[in-house]
Amino acid sequence: MAKLVYGLSQSLDGYVDHMKLGPPAPAAFSHFIEHVRSLAGVIYGRRMYEIMRYWDEDLPDWDAEDRDFAAVWRSKPKWVVSRSLESSWPQRHACRR
């Protein structure tokens, strides 16, 4: 039987502005890359899935760690649970609840 691991990123006011937060410290980012590498897949709600789509295509200003995370993230199957999202991109599965 598989183990379901739940993770959450949220500020105390319920909102995380990733653009103001800035990039993570190198050690934290490296740890997170390895964590995502160990996952069998990811379940998202619509909003978090839309935020994470940032990693779908390489950007010219990315460094090696950004490209490494993007490759790991892209390799994982994703399931999106949403009432409003009609479809999702390849390798992802939209589940209407």
BELURSUL-V862132 format. One record per run of one state. SS is the DSSP state (hx for helix, st for strand, lp for the rest). FROM is the first residue (numbers start at 1). LEN is the number of residues. If there is no record, write none. Layout:
ss = <SS,SS>
from = <FROM,FROM>
len = <LEN,LEN>
This chain:
ss = <lp,hx,lp,hx,lp,st,hx,lp,hx,lp,st,lp,st,lp>
from = <1,18,22,26,38,41,46,57,64,76,77,82,92,96>
len = <17,4,4,12,3,5,11,7,12,1,5,10,4,2>
